[in-house]
């Protein structure tokens, strides 16, 4: 290439040159494989614990950083893909060898494409040799499996066993999306699962995502697996990830992937300290608000039971009908006897609740509640009163809680008042 052509290409550095922006695969020989690194922090340690190595390209003419999907489009097949992956891993291991001088406990996450695993082209041996040449312990390296298309499970299991024999840790990527499903978790038994960004996005505003996150957190804890919230970008996503049980955090909120000098790594302590302070303030405010709400609920329950204790059972319905529309937060009211049988109708607050087309029926007089926590925990005197976890009401589709309390009626018989509370 003549000098005038080189000059023309370098003048367009912001947007890239004609070569690196085009689809000509021959440009690959003019693209340098480089690595960016994204920090991963520990919630419990409050510190940087790992870097994920991310493949990038750099055009030798215009200097533009080329994202991986552009590089992959220019590759001719699995041989070239594997060659690019090896170059990237070599770069990452060389970087990590220098980074470890500052922190011997640091971990390095390396991506492995399941397609190359299935083809038999990739294995833990090549990585082990790279680590051995740099005197890096495999215990400091996390192999992260990414499935762009489903890989045969038996081949994944064989690959994992091979990697574990070398001493590497295993992470399963994109859990909650794509092909990383429960069968993968059970069969592979990873050390770390990365909850996909699709679950994290808007976590603080979406109840369904919170339920999924909490369930994954409990599952991971039961199985001895660390849970990593991947792709946290907003403060609310970080706070709820911590509250719902994330062990590790990764995302733009902490730091974007970038070129990192191993001898002068970015200082993340101000960001980590900020997360700790914000989370503490969030929890204190949350507890205060919860106490205030429950005091209002307790006052309503007391007002209703004060009426019921002076009446016989045949007048319970008229009191519940009156109070069901008195407080906006009430979805419905009903009473249960000491055997768990409902003895009143369910009095619904039709002023604020719209009953949806039902698969499940509305509880009615004569129905049994004996197997419900809000009955047996109170009736057996284990608790004086009980409030359930939040759930979706089959009746209205609202977020609800059920609060129950025992009382004695005028005829000295025990009953339970149940108040379904609409959670905003």
C-alpha atoms as one frame of an Amber mdcrd trajectory, in Angstrom:
protein
   0.000   0.000   0.000   1.427   3.421  -0.950   1.849   6.223   1.572  -1.018
   8.310   0.160  -3.418   5.440   0.775  -2.217   5.001   4.342  -2.628   8.703
   4.948  -6.168   8.589   3.601  -7.081   5.753   5.934  -5.599   7.318   9.088
  -7.423  10.613   8.536 -10.767   8.907   9.226  -9.777   7.496  12.602 -13.052
   8.319  14.402 -15.262   6.242  12.131 -12.717   3.743  10.846 -11.183   3.270
   7.445 -12.595   1.651   4.327 -10.695  -1.561   5.034 -11.703  -2.246   8.630
 -15.279  -1.132   8.019 -15.701  -3.376   4.990 -16.576  -7.058   4.762 -13.360
  -8.159   3.055 -11.987 -11.000   5.216  -8.460 -10.331   3.959  -8.326  -7.324
   6.285  -7.787  -9.758   9.184  -4.055  -9.692   8.547  -4.192  -5.930   9.118
  -6.116  -6.197  12.394  -4.260  -6.624  15.674  -6.029  -8.746  18.295  -6.147
  -6.821  21.565  -7.986  -7.245  24.871 -10.164  -5.045  26.992 -10.829  -5.938
  30.616 -13.944  -5.379  32.727 -13.680  -5.451  36.532 -15.770  -7.813  38.673
 -16.309  -6.829  42.297 -17.298  -8.835  45.365 -20.282  -7.728  47.433 -19.025
  -9.353  50.648 -15.366  -8.352  50.276 -16.142  -4.891  48.919 -13.216  -5.065
  46.522 -12.066  -5.907  43.013 -11.810  -9.704  42.728 -11.534 -10.389  38.989
 -11.251  -9.142  35.439 -13.126 -10.556  32.487 -11.004 -10.563  29.353 -12.914
  -9.408  26.273 -11.625  -9.798  22.732 -11.255  -6.690  20.563  -9.510  -5.796
  17.321  -7.480  -2.757  16.353  -7.039  -1.593  12.772  -3.355  -1.071  12.011
  -4.194   1.788   9.629  -6.799   3.960  11.345  -6.418   2.755  14.939 -10.127
   2.080  15.395 -11.092  -0.420  18.107 -13.131  -3.135  16.411 -15.877  -4.919
  18.410 -15.866  -8.737  18.422 -19.001  -9.196  16.298 -17.291  -7.311  13.444
 -14.228  -9.514  13.742 -16.289 -12.707  13.766 -18.062 -11.610  10.562 -14.692
 -11.413   8.794 -13.546 -14.895   9.821 -13.734 -17.718   7.280 -14.377 -20.606
   9.646 -13.661 -22.335  12.945  -9.923 -22.547  12.270  -9.630 -18.762  12.084
 -11.965 -18.340  15.056  -9.821 -20.642  17.162  -6.661 -18.805  16.067  -8.172
 -15.468  17.097  -9.339 -16.915  20.437  -5.849 -18.245  21.183  -4.262 -14.868
  20.418  -6.729 -13.177  22.740  -6.099 -15.683  25.545  -2.336 -15.292  25.159
  -2.717 -11.519  25.532  -4.964 -11.991  28.572  -2.574 -14.398  30.303   0.385
 -12.052  29.738  -1.632  -9.164  31.193  -2.782 -11.278  34.123   0.734 -12.411
  34.976   1.672  -8.769  35.543  -1.600  -7.912  37.316  -1.092 -10.722  39.850
   1.995  -8.997  41.227  -0.377  -6.505  42.892  -3.011  -9.024  44.017  -2.266
 -12.736  44.247  -5.960 -13.584  44.812  -7.158 -11.908  41.611  -9.177 -14.035
  39.169  -9.246 -13.910  35.368 -12.429 -14.801  33.450 -11.797 -16.170  29.944
 -14.556 -16.856  27.418 -14.789 -20.210  25.669 -17.096 -20.597  22.658 -19.209
 -23.751  22.969 -19.066 -24.225  19.178 -15.312 -24.793  19.354 -15.797 -27.134
  22.299 -18.367 -29.191  20.377 -16.095 -29.413  17.334 -13.335 -30.792  19.554
 -11.019 -27.986  18.484 -10.819 -26.311  21.889  -9.838 -27.894  25.184  -8.437
 -26.983  28.563  -4.982 -28.215  27.569  -4.037 -25.191  25.441  -5.024 -22.817
  28.231  -3.201 -24.886  30.833  -0.006 -24.661  28.750  -0.382 -20.867  28.451
  -0.825 -20.587  32.225   2.084 -22.910  32.914   4.399 -20.851  30.685   3.530
 -17.742  32.705   3.613 -19.492  36.118  -0.080 -18.770  36.666  -2.090 -21.175
  38.805  -5.222 -22.553  37.088  -7.021 -21.836  40.396  -6.848 -18.148  39.466
  -8.513 -18.676  36.086 -12.249 -18.973  35.437 -13.381 -20.634  32.207 -16.606
 -18.968  31.118 -18.784 -20.967  28.749 -20.834 -19.040  26.183 -23.307 -20.890
  23.978 -24.250 -18.891  20.877 -26.044 -22.055  19.792 -26.823 -25.222  21.778
 -23.903 -27.543  22.383 -24.340 -31.251  23.104 -24.519 -31.598  26.842 -22.324
 -34.687  27.038 -19.529 -32.823  25.220 -19.820 -29.860  27.587 -19.647 -32.166
  30.598 -16.542 -33.895  29.216 -14.894 -30.530  28.551 -15.705 -29.299  32.067
 -14.324 -32.420  33.695 -11.123 -31.999  31.712 -10.798 -28.341  32.776 -11.501
 -29.149  36.416  -8.786 -31.792  36.358  -6.353 -29.029  35.399  -7.632 -26.930
  38.313  -9.638 -24.260  36.484 -12.836 -22.749  37.914 -16.008 -22.886  35.799
 -18.560 -20.132  35.119 -21.797 -20.490  33.155 -22.683 -17.389  31.157 -26.081
 -15.965  30.102 -28.101 -17.845  32.742 -31.729 -16.828  32.338 -31.415 -16.365
  28.579 -30.284 -18.331  25.554 -29.272 -21.938  26.152 -27.891 -21.734  29.716
 -30.840 -23.416  31.395 -31.339 -25.505  34.534 -30.160 -28.700  32.852 -26.786
 -27.012  32.248 -26.522 -25.940  35.886 -27.328 -29.429  37.178 -25.024 -31.227
  34.768 -22.049 -28.835  34.784 -22.274 -27.757  38.442 -20.398 -24.504  37.807
 -18.553 -22.548  40.482 -20.155 -19.308  39.273 -23.333 -18.531  37.351 -23.703
 -15.203  35.566 -27.271 -13.947  35.611 -27.975 -12.463  32.193 -28.461  -8.749
  31.572 -32.034  -9.415  30.410 -32.879 -10.229  34.049 -30.841  -7.338  35.484
 -32.245  -4.667  33.134 -34.851  -2.680  35.081 -34.638  -5.112  38.011 -35.619
  -2.415  40.517 -38.881  -1.743  38.650 -39.995  -5.272  37.742 -41.441  -7.606
  40.376 -41.243 -10.697  38.133 -37.511 -10.168  37.599 -37.014  -9.763  41.345
 -38.718 -13.119  41.943 -36.519 -14.809  39.315 -33.369 -13.202  40.757 -34.255
 -14.233  44.326 -35.012 -17.780  43.194 -31.689 -18.026  41.350 -29.900 -16.628
  44.397 -31.445 -19.266  46.668 -30.714 -22.017  44.148 -27.084 -20.934  43.811
 -26.669 -20.730  47.592 -28.114 -24.230  48.099 -25.728 -25.616  45.455 -22.630
 -23.787  46.704 -22.449 -21.605  43.584 -21.571 -17.901  43.492 -24.114 -15.678
  41.731 -22.794 -12.866  39.519 -25.136 -10.060  38.420 -23.910  -9.244  34.924
 -24.568  -5.934  33.208 -25.521  -3.698  36.139 -25.833  -0.199  34.681 -28.091
   1.769  37.031 -27.880   2.365  40.760 -31.282   0.729  41.329 -30.096  -2.434
  39.568 -27.019  -2.552  41.811 -28.988  -2.010  45.045 -31.570  -4.688  44.251
 -28.889  -7.124  43.028 -27.173  -6.800  46.400 -30.451  -7.057  48.335 -31.593
 -10.133  46.402 -28.385 -12.053  47.000 -25.759 -11.330  44.346 -22.243 -12.345
  45.388 -20.473 -10.562  42.519 -21.223  -7.487  40.391 -20.128  -6.641  36.860
 -21.299  -3.865  34.575 -21.026  -0.316  33.284 -22.110   1.111  36.654 -18.775
  -0.074  38.084 -16.617   0.242  34.970 -16.818  -0.300  31.224 -14.495  -2.756
  29.450 -11.282  -0.910  28.687  -7.585  -1.304  28.001  -5.943  -1.724  31.407
  -2.345  -1.182  32.403  -1.586  -4.172  34.687   0.900  -2.071  36.667  -1.516
   0.851  37.067  -4.970  -0.664  37.400  -8.019   1.608  37.852  -8.900   2.573
  41.427 -12.439   1.335  42.035 -12.621   1.898  45.787 -14.545   5.165  45.538
 -17.204   3.414  43.429 -17.273   0.367  45.748 -17.525   2.580  48.851 -20.322
   4.546  47.186 -22.260   1.317  46.582 -21.858   0.317  50.241 -23.049   3.721
  51.514 -25.974   3.886  49.080 -27.051   0.352  49.947 -26.925   1.053  53.684
 -29.036   4.211  53.254 -31.447   2.353  50.958 -31.961  -0.433  53.536 -32.482
   2.022  56.415 -35.078   3.977  54.424 -36.729   0.758  53.255 -37.062  -0.525
  56.826 -38.539   2.787  57.982 -41.126   2.782  55.192 -42.020  -0.866  55.872
 -42.535  -0.134  59.578 -44.752   2.840  58.761 -46.869   0.784  56.363 -47.264
  -2.107  58.796 -48.296   0.264  61.555 -51.117   1.474  59.290 -52.087  -2.151
  58.536 -52.004  -3.024  62.259 -54.234  -0.059  63.054 -56.760  -1.226  60.455
 -56.716  -4.805  61.769 -57.227  -3.551  65.335 -60.173  -1.373  64.291 -61.853
  -4.352  62.604 -61.200  -6.880  65.396 -62.392  -4.353  68.023 -65.741  -4.486
  66.251 -65.770  -8.266  65.733 -65.033  -9.232  69.354 -68.311  -7.656  70.449
 -70.392  -9.517  67.880 -71.609 -13.038  67.202 -70.582 -14.813  64.031 -73.824
 -14.033  62.206 -72.865 -10.339  62.147 -69.250 -10.712  60.970 -70.166 -10.200
  57.320 -71.703  -6.767  57.847 -68.542  -5.506  59.583 -66.238  -6.904  56.883
 -68.445  -5.406  54.158 -68.170  -1.997  55.835 -64.385  -2.072  56.287 -63.468
  -3.654  52.954 -64.162  -0.323  51.233 -62.861   1.880  54.024 -59.123   1.521
  53.315 -57.638   1.748  49.818 -54.923  -0.815  50.596 -57.432  -3.579  51.436
 -58.093  -6.045  48.626 -60.396  -8.346  50.601 -61.416  -9.442  54.100 -62.681
 -12.770  55.462 -62.652 -14.777  58.682 -61.670 -18.373  59.441 -62.627 -20.578
  62.395 -60.249 -22.616  64.558 -60.468 -25.570  62.146 -59.331 -23.496  59.162
 -62.785 -23.215  57.575 -63.856 -19.865  56.153 -66.987 -18.704  58.011 -67.724
 -15.475  56.111 -67.835 -14.409  52.509 -64.760 -12.802  50.953 -65.502  -9.094
  51.021 -63.672  -7.469  48.097 -62.812  -3.800  47.841 -64.449  -3.224  44.448
 -63.722   0.495  44.737 -59.972  -0.015  44.200 -59.739  -3.622  42.928 -60.892
  -5.041  39.634 -61.500  -8.779  39.680 -59.900 -10.381  36.625 -61.260 -13.360
  34.633 -60.455 -16.212  36.960 -58.691 -19.531  36.664 -58.761 -19.838  40.447
 -61.954 -19.117  42.358 -62.457 -16.454  44.997 -62.425 -17.998  48.469 -65.972
 -18.367  49.770 -67.765 -19.457  52.929 -67.003 -23.121  53.694 -63.602 -23.211
  51.953 -60.655 -24.674  53.872 -57.457 -22.729  54.674 -55.943 -25.287  57.047
 -52.727 -25.677  54.969 -52.028 -21.933  54.685 -49.215 -20.372  56.727 -51.412
 -17.452  57.693 -53.754 -19.984  59.391 -51.657 -22.643  61.089 -48.788 -20.409
  62.313 -51.279 -18.205  64.165 -53.799 -20.874  65.163 -51.120 -23.064  66.730
 -49.979 -20.066  68.823 -46.567 -20.090  67.108 -47.172 -16.417  66.279 -49.706
 -13.879  67.525 -50.126 -12.547  64.026 -48.598 -13.303  60.664 -47.923 -11.515
  57.374 -47.092 -13.510  54.246 -44.470 -12.691  51.651 -45.623 -10.659  48.679
 -47.457 -12.619  45.972 -49.653 -12.030  42.944 -53.344 -12.350  43.734 -55.167
 -14.891  41.578 -58.275 -12.843  42.159 -57.180  -9.393  40.963 -53.667  -9.763
  39.607 -52.450  -7.244  42.202 -49.323  -7.647  44.300 -50.638  -8.680  47.706
 -49.804  -9.777  51.214 -52.114 -11.591  53.625 -52.151 -10.502  57.259 -53.884
 -12.721  59.829 -54.617 -12.277  63.546 -56.488 -14.394  66.117 -59.376 -12.961
  68.132 -62.163 -14.121  70.498 -65.752 -13.376  69.526 -68.662 -12.455  71.801
 -69.507 -16.154  72.266 -65.867 -16.838  73.384 -64.900 -18.766  70.232 -61.580
 -18.330  68.420 -61.468 -16.952  64.874 -58.847 -15.527  62.553 -59.317 -12.278
  60.677 -57.558 -12.380  57.300 -56.839  -9.147  55.468 -55.462  -9.280  51.927
 -53.387  -6.135  51.446 -52.761  -4.598  48.048 -49.060  -3.726  47.722 -48.369
  -0.687  45.514
